[in-house]
């Protein structure tokens, strides 16, 4: 086994995302900066810093035109992605009551769903950042689902769990299976949606500490999970 690519981003990275065609990799930093790298060579193309708090989540819009950054200072920023020009902030979401934990774009790229540290889900238009009443977004199709909040995922929360027990989630691309990671180090697999409390699931043991994040591969053949204190990345084969 040999290392194929390596990039020095100059500090602690907190979040990562590829654009839809894989040609760009966005890196959110602990100091509030973000970088754009070439997806194949990891050459740094651009870097920008308008805030000074951790970028907890970072995601490209479905068409790759915009990049959204969810920050620790209770804000979400939208940037226009033009590699050949200066990165420009196109808008921002204000009035978020706590730090941002997860971001999910709508399939048409017109809305963004924000999950917060106070366990609230908020919806805003993109890139203007105008609030959208939840009732107006009930029929929205989401491009991704990484939120641990919402009626569709009520069943992922175990009995007697405090709100910090489930850290992360990811819906498979087939949209029939939801994986979660929790403070007990368990990776769990649920049917989606899981609208009934304490839904049936399968638990998998591998991490010795809390699970910080997880993602299905693009073909849903694998699930990759990252641990906290155990400093491990595990790859699970989906059968």
Residue pairs with C-beta under 8 A, 6 or more apart in sequence:
5 40
5 41
5 42
6 42
7 37
7 42
7 43
7 44
9 27
9 29
9 35
9 44
11 29
11 30
11 31
11 33
12 29
12 30
12 31
13 27
13 28
13 29
13 30
14 28
14 29
14 30
14 54
14 55
14 56
15 27
15 28
15 55
15 56
15 57
15 58
16 25
16 26
16 27
16 28
16 58
17 25
17 26
17 58
17 59
17 60
17 67
18 24
18 25
18 26
18 39
18 60
19 25
19 26
19 39
19 60
19 64
19 81
20 60
20 62
20 63
20 64
21 64
22 39
23 38
23 39
23 40
24 36
24 37
24 38
24 39
24 45
24 60
24 64
24 81
24 83
25 36
25 37
25 38
25 39
25 42
26 34
26 35
26 36
26 37
26 58
26 60
26 67
27 34
27 35
27 36
27 37
27 58
28 34
28 54
28 55
28 56
28 57
28 58
28 69
29 35
29 49
29 54
29 55
30 54
30 55
31 49
31 52
31 54
32 49
32 50
32 51
32 52
32 53
32 54
32 55
32 71
33 47
33 48
33 49
33 55
34 47
34 48
34 49
34 55
34 58
34 67
34 69
35 44
35 46
35 47
35 48
36 44
36 45
36 46
36 47
36 81
36 83
36 87
37 43
37 44
37 45
38 45
45 83
46 83
46 86
46 87
48 79
48 87
50 77
50 89
51 71
51 73
51 75
51 77
52 73
53 71
53 72
53 73
54 71
54 72
55 69
55 70
55 71
55 72
56 70
56 71
56 72
56 99
56 100
56 101
57 69
57 70
57 100
57 101
57 102
57 103
57 146
58 67
58 68
58 69
58 70
58 103
59 67
59 68
59 103
59 104
59 105
59 144
60 66
60 67
60 68
60 81
61 67
61 68
61 105
61 109
61 126
62 105
62 107
62 108
62 109
62 143
63 109
64 81
65 80
65 81
65 109
66 78
66 79
66 80
66 81
66 90
66 109
66 126
66 127
67 78
67 79
67 81
68 76
68 77
68 78
68 79
68 103
68 105
68 112
68 126
69 76
69 77
69 79
70 76
70 100
70 101
70 102
70 103
70 114
71 77
71 99
71 100
72 99
72 100
73 99
74 96
74 97
74 98
74 99
74 100
74 116
75 92
75 93
75 94
75 96
75 100
76 92
76 93
76 96
76 100
76 103
76 112
76 114
76 124
76 129
77 89
77 91
77 92
78 89
78 90
78 91
78 92
78 126
78 127
78 129
79 87
79 88
79 89
79 90
80 87
80 88
80 90
80 127
81 87
82 88
90 127
91 126
91 127
91 128
91 129
92 129
93 112
93 114
93 122
93 124
93 129
93 131
94 129
95 131
96 114
96 116
96 122
97 116
97 118
97 120
98 116
98 117
98 118
98 120
99 116
99 117
100 114
100 115
100 116
100 117
101 115
101 116
101 117
101 148
102 114
102 115
102 146
102 147
102 148
102 168
103 112
103 113
103 114
103 115
103 146
104 112
104 113
104 142
104 143
104 144
104 145
104 146
104 147
105 111
105 112
105 113
105 126
105 142
105 143
105 144
106 112
106 113
106 137
106 140
106 141
106 142
106 143
107 140
107 141
107 142
107 143
108 141
109 126
109 143
110 125
110 126
111 123
111 124
111 125
111 126
111 132
111 137
111 140
112 123
112 124
112 126
113 121
113 122
113 123
113 137
113 142
113 147
114 121
114 122
114 123
114 124
115 121
115 147
115 148
115 149
116 122
119 149
119 163
120 149
121 134
121 147
121 149
121 150
122 131
123 131
123 132
123 133
123 134
123 137
123 140
124 130
124 131
124 132
125 132
144 170
144 171
145 152
145 153
145 169
145 170
145 171
145 178
145 192
146 168
146 169
146 170
146 171
147 153
147 169
148 156
148 157
148 166
148 167
148 168
148 169
148 180
151 193
151 195
152 192
152 193
152 194
152 195
153 169
153 178
153 190
153 192
153 193
153 194
154 194
154 195
154 196
154 197
154 199
155 190
155 194
155 195
155 196
155 197
155 198
155 199
155 201
156 166
156 169
156 178
156 180
156 188
156 190
156 194
156 199
156 201
157 165
157 166
157 197
157 198
158 165
158 166
158 182
158 198
159 198
164 183
165 182
165 183
165 184
166 180
166 181
166 182
166 183
167 180
167 181
167 182
167 183
167 210
167 211
167 212
167 213
168 180
168 181
168 211
168 212
168 213
168 214
169 178
169 179
169 180
169 181
169 214
170 178
170 179
170 214
170 215
170 216
170 223
171 177
171 178
171 192
171 216
172 178
172 179
172 192
172 216
172 220
172 238
173 216
173 218
173 219
173 220
174 220
175 192
176 191
176 192
177 189
177 190
177 191
177 192
177 220
177 238
178 189
178 190
178 191
178 192
178 194
179 187
179 188
179 189
179 190
179 214
179 216
179 223
179 225
180 187
180 188
180 190
180 214
181 187
181 188
181 207
181 210
181 211
181 212
181 213
181 214
181 225
182 188
182 210
182 211
183 210
183 211
184 210
185 205
185 206
185 207
185 208
185 209
185 210
185 211
185 227
185 230
186 203
186 204
186 205
186 207
186 211
187 203
187 204
187 206
187 207
187 211
187 214
187 223
187 225
187 234
187 236
188 201
188 202
188 203
188 204
189 201
189 202
189 204
190 199
190 200
190 201
191 199
191 200
194 201
204 236
206 225
206 232
206 234
206 236
207 225
207 227
207 230
207 232
207 234
208 227
208 229
208 230
208 232
209 227
209 228
209 229
209 230
210 227
210 228
210 229
211 225
211 226
211 227
211 228
212 226
212 227
212 228
213 225
213 226
214 223
214 224
214 225
214 226
215 223
215 224
216 222
216 223
216 238
217 223
217 224
220 238
221 237
221 238
222 235
222 236
222 237
222 238
223 235
223 236
223 238
224 233
224 234
224 235
224 236
225 233
225 234
225 236
226 232
226 233
226 234
227 233
227 234
